[in-house]
Amino acid sequence: MRLFLRSVKKQPTAPIGVFDSGIGGLTVAHAIQQELPNESLIYFGDTAHLPYGDKSEAAIQAFSIKIADVLLKQGCKVIVIACNSASSAAYELLKEYVRHDAHIINVIDPMVDYIAEHYPGKTVGLIGTKRTVQSGVYARKLQEADRTINLKTLATPLLAPMIEEGFFNNQISHEIIAQYLADPTLTDIEALVLACTHYPLIKPEINQYYQNKIAILDSAAIVAQALHQYLAAHRLLNTTAASHQFFVSDYTEAFEAATKLFFKSQVELRHHPLWN
């Protein structure tokens, strides 16, 4: 049952809601800002429950519903699930839950469409959290797209917590990344999908490991383009000045620092626990 009942009348000036368990979704929010500079963003980082990659499906669904209520209360016209684990575990549930109140975009479908279009018949690697990899969602959706893509998947559970703690672009991250990418599972791939929105923060290190010889695919820009297409098709593009709000379920200095890094300005984090 909903925490409140309301009907949102979609207007172009309504904000875009974006959520993730932590800082990873900021890569998507930043890409949206670059693609759609007039759109106002409301970001929710569920820092009290990160990372989602080692949580049960039921837990992720419960967190996602609570966050959707927060974003709907703010009048969001679209909610972007900026997390692969939540996209695989809660997308269908959220679509049913919000119904006509807001449009839901996940980070998996736009990437699947991109892979299907650009890599038919190719061998593609994928790294992500345990939840995303074990769900098999990418392989299933690519099969539904009827593309003979050889998808090789590898769970890399240490990467998201490492990034949340600020350990990237240093010797520790170099060694952990190299250990994962050297896994035989990823042999002979022609592209690598970063199936976690945290991973674009280590994309330079991944490129360095592969000596820029394979394509590294992250979903941030691809999702922003899909959002742009949806808003344009439904006449929901905003033409006024944008403003952004940031909510967290638990304050962390790392999240505040990451937000300032992406948005190049002082930001105010509003504390909003999911359970009181």
VEXZA-762193 format. One record per residue (C-alpha): residue in one letter; x, y, z. Coordinates in steps of 0.001 Angstrom, whole numbers, padded with zeros to 6 digits, always signed. Example, Ala and Ser with C-alpha at 12.3 -4.5 7.8 and 13.67 -1.06 7.14 Angstrom:
<nodes>
A+012300-004500+007800;S+013670-001060+007140;
</nodes>
This chain:
<nodes>
M+000000+000000+000000;R+001232+003502-000786;L+002415+005713+001991;F+000237+008426+000442;L-002178+008661-002460;R-001735+011427-004973;S-002034+012213-008648;V+000828+014022-010379;K-000080+016100-013399;K+002969+015968-015608;Q+004294+019357-016655;P+007518+020187-018517;T+008730+022165-015488;A+008402+019145-013167;P+011745+017706-012000;I+013507+014474-012919;G+014009+012073-010015;V+017199+009994-009921;F+018134+007450-007270;D+020893+005025-006361;S+022303+003468-003232;G+025133+006011-003131;I+027432+008060-005331;G+027320+005821-008410;G+024064+007281-009676;L+025694+010711-009695;T+027410+009597-012930;V+023933+009265-014463;A+022668+012505-012912;H+025707+014352-014270;A+025161+012899-017750;I+021518+014009-017608;Q+022618+017514-016616;Q+025015+017595-019578;E+022406+016253-022009;L+019473+018253-020618;P+020810+021377-018897;N+017327+022887-018409;E+015977+019923-016467;S+015776+020152-012685;L+017045+017085-010845;I+016117+015594-007503;Y+018697+013011-006502;F+018214+010464-003731;G+021250+008578-002474;D+020244+005710-000194;T+023537+005875+001659;A+022072+004149+004727;H+021693+000915+002779;L+024591+000886+000313;P+025650-001097-001550;Y+022518-002623-003084;G+024570-005282-004868;D+024704-007576-001840;K+021097-007012-000705;S+018170-009363-001303;E+015653-008633-004043;A+012944-008034-001435;A+015098-005504+000421;I+015965-003593-002762;Q+012302-003507-003736;A+011347-002126-000322;F+014022+000595-000510;S+012979+001493-004063;I+009303+001871-003156;K+010164+004150-000242;I+012399+006300-002455;A+009746+006441-005189;D+007326+007849-002618;V+009816+010594-001758;L+010356+011479-005420;L+006653+011392-006263;K+005947+013704-003351;Q+008397+016131-004984;G+006307+015976-008178;C+008833+014189-010405;K+007637+013568-013977;V+010233+010826-014562;I+012099+008582-012125;V+015447+007219-013280;I+016640+004100-011467;A+020357+004949-011635;C+021436+001574-010274;N+021788-001750-012062;S+020931-003795-008969;A+017713-001832-008373;S+016929-001861-012107;S+017099-005665-012173;A+015285-006202-008869;A+012657-003445-008738;Y+011961-001977-012202;E+008833-003992-012986;L+007480-003447-009474;L+008080+000314-009629;K+006397+000583-013029;E+003273-000981-011557;Y+003553+000999-008335;V+003757+004490-009809;R+001453+003703-012776;H+000463+007052-014297;D+002153+009216-011669;A+005567+009170-013341;H+007494+007434-016096;I+010206+004982-014984;I+013526+004585-016804;N+016082+001987-015766;V+019767+001787-016697;I+019611-001690-018219;D+017212-001421-021164;P+018961+001506-022910;M+022292-000334-022635;V+020789-003580-023937;D+019403-001672-026934;Y+022827-000135-027558;I+024647-003481-027381;A+022078-005172-029599;E+022482-002450-032216;H+026261-002090-032184;Y+027618-005547-031243;P+025539-008262-032947;G+027531-011469-033267;K+030315-010100-031033;T+031812-011239-027728;V+031019-008721-025008;G+032157-008766-021395;L+030180-007410-018455;I+031199-006612-014891;G+028771-005697-012131;T+027573-006457-008624;K+026628-009957-007529;R+022940-009012-007667;T+023121-007776-011269;V+025266-010625-012565;Q+023339-013383-010789;S+020041-012007-012066;G+021078-012790-015657;V+019002-009799-016755;Y+021366-008627-019480;A+021655-012068-021081;R+017891-012556-020932;K+017093-009191-022487;L+019711-009626-025208;Q+018218-013011-026033;E+014789-011377-026247;A+016306-008829-028638;D+017250-011791-030860;R+020950-010943-031158;T+023612-013657-031218;I+025852-011877-028734;N+028288-013935-026671;L+027961-012257-023260;K+030604-013066-020635;T+029679-011841-017165;L+031790-011454-014039;A+030709-010323-010578;T+033102-007723-009139;P+031689-007110-005647;L+034639-005177-004210;L+034512-002361-006745;A+031406-000440-005607;P+032391-000297-001897;M+035945+000616-002940;I+034642+003531-005001;E+032228+004660-002258;E+035209+004897+000098;G+037133+007021-002396;F+039645+004345-003351;F+040103+004899-007057;N+042958+006097-009218;N+045528+004784-006764;Q+047657+001691-006280;I+044982-000148-004311;S+042329+000327-006991;H+044810-000520-009786;E+045547-003882-008187;I+041920-004796-007433;I+040767-003814-010935;A+043612-005733-012584;Q+042831-008816-010499;Y+039228-008819-011684;L+039906-007998-015333;A+042560-010725-015572;D+039882-013335-014829;P+039734-015933-017652;T+035993-015261-017977;L+036783-012010-019771;T+039195-013488-022309;D+038832-012328-025942;I+036083-009759-025334;E+035585-006961-027865;A+033800-004577-025496;L+033203-004362-021750;V+029924-003228-020198;L+030221-001419-016869;A+027002-002760-015362;C+027200-000632-012239;T+026796+003127-012210;H+029740+003434-009805;Y+032151+002023-012366;P+032451+005052-014694;L+034516+006590-011883;I+037183+003940-012577;K+036730+003930-016355;P+040147+005580-016932;E+041823+002787-014958;I+039917+000124-016889;N+040920+001791-020160;Q+044500+001832-018936;Y+044386-001896-018181;Y+043138-002654-021697;Q+045471-000043-023212;N+042443+001559-024900;K+042142-001477-027188;I+038524-002400-026387;A+035378-000304-026024;I+034357+000429-022435;L+030581+000939-022294;D+028930+002773-019411;S+025255+003563-019279;A+025298+007184-018099;A+025272+008969-021469;I+023117+006269-023065;V+020453+006624-020344;A+020558+010421-020615;Q+019912+010149-024354;A+017005+007736-023767;L+015537+010195-021263;H+015926+013031-023782;Q+014069+011009-026421;Y+011213+010237-024010;L+010796+013850-022891;A+010877+015130-026460;A+008362+012539-027668;H+005935+013459-024873;R+006469+017226-025041;L+007900+017290-021543;L+011193+019078-022218;N+011747+021947-019816;T+012826+025307-021228;T+013178+027217-017950;A+016147+027443-015595;A+017128+024274-013741;S+017633+023757-010008;H+018801+020626-008235;Q+018094+019021-004864;F+019990+016214-003173;F+018571+013858-000557;V+020426+011176+001383;S+019120+008576+003795;D+022320+008955+005841;Y+024888+011745+005600;T+028393+010793+004470;E+031325+013087+003713;A+032204+010957+000673;F+028790+011569-000860;E+028967+015323-000267;A+032458+015476-001792;A+031364+013450-004821;T+028320+015663-005361;K+030472+018803-005317;L+032892+017134-007738;F+030175+016331-010283;F+028121+019516-010007;K+031034+021949-009521;S+029331+023932-006775;Q+028367+023904-003128;V+025391+021616-002606;E+023009+021195+000301;L+022335+017604+001283;R+018915+017073+002816;H+018685+014173+005241;H+015622+012026+004577;P+015634+008638+006372;L+013502+006002+004665;W+012238+004756+008000;N+011649+006972+011020;
</nodes>
